[in-house]
């Protein structure tokens, strides 16, 4: 084997031009793959650290989504177009879910959460013309925010890193809110008016719910480069209004027997025929007189009023922190198995699924990048294969001479594969060094982006590379394997060369 390596190194030196061409392809290819995957690794690490620490915890539990929909902490994404805005449902089996969590080893803390989207305004009514008339206003400038409300006490124990810069937390049972500094910036850009602690604002949802809220605090995101949408925190009672967590949505109840269904049972002809439904009415009389009792017309509305009240016990999510965050996948699997065994309509998610609105975008970018890398690798290995075929043709006499002096096919095969492995290994090492030099220089600049859309796409505002040992080793293995595979056809061609064929070629 020692003699084969020496001969392979000699052959690489003698064919400098081809060695240089192939080595450059491999060197730059390895550098690009390492830098690309290191950048994606940095994005995933940043997202994981940010969301685990401040939003999702290590595990989140929600209702199982309907077919065609996905649920995460930021809303419902649906392919079912019904014309209605889908809302995150409440967990119906909440007490049993909490019992199971308390019985599960490895869970350190847990709390409950409600989330919804709201739009901020100031004044006595919502003026949507502000958004349409201002051409300079971008979609990310509009003060639309995520509204979060956690369980009193335990929620802030679960997420203690909120950076309050002014004011205090909302009082229990109040309509008080604390706002993100980014919300304030968007509000000022939209309405040309600043917000401050003590201001009263209007909060509106896409479903038409409008409530007043009083700003009692201002905070900064724990991560200044956070990709997460700007947010507002409030008390659960206020959040339930926007999340539509009413008793009607929490449970179904049969209609009372005394409800009059006579109108619903009448046909169209009965309702709109010439025979007046309300009897004969004189031309000069009013259909509804001053003495009309509207309560008699509407009937008993007490049930409707009761069902439209917010459900004080309704929660959309249960969040948990673990003793060992790296055990999240196993615990998610175990919890979902138990939920299924007990017939509970809930599921456990890791942080990535709980924040899929963001992590899904990064996964999509990663998929596209790796697809491009695969295409690039195929092109590079085809070029290597063609170069090696030409090399075999040029080395016909050399190969024939080796065969003539007793070299077996096995020896020739090992020689060519040794050349491929040595060249690929050295070139890969050069690519690794080049990649680490470029990444170190780039990271030293601490480049950050402020555009909110770009931050959401890239998973954060800090552009950074985070190489790992697994990325480097995997890249080297793939490069060597690809090089060996691309040399299979040239080696096969070399083994067909006989001494007689070499002499005739000479």
Buried (B, 14 or more C-beta within 10 A) or exposed (E): EEEBBEBBBEBBEEBEEBBEBBBEBBBBBBBBBBBBBBBBBBBBBBBBBBBBBBBBBBBBBBBBBEEEEBBBBBBBBBEEEEEEBBBBBBBBBBEBBBEBBEEBEBBEBBBBBBBBBBBBBBEEEBEEEBBEEBEEBEEBBBBBBBBBBBBBEEBBEBBEEBEEEEBEBBEEEBBBBBBBBBBBBBBBBBBEEEBEBEBEBBBBBEBEBBBEBBBBBBBBBBBEBBBBBBBBBBBBBBBBBBBBBBBBBBEEEEEEEEEEEEEEEEEEEEEEEEEEEEEEEEEEEEEEEEEEEEEEEEEEEEBEEEBEEBBEBBBBBBBBBBEEBEBBEEBBEBBBEBBEEEEBEBBBBBBBBBBBBBBBBBBEBBEEBBEEBEEBBEEBBEBBBEBBBEBBEEBBBBBBBBBEEEBEEEBBBBBBBBBBBBBBBBBBEBBBEBBBEBBEEBBEEEEEBEEBEBBBBBBBBBBBBBBEEEBBEBBBEBBBEBBBEBBBBBBEBBBEBEBEBBEEEE
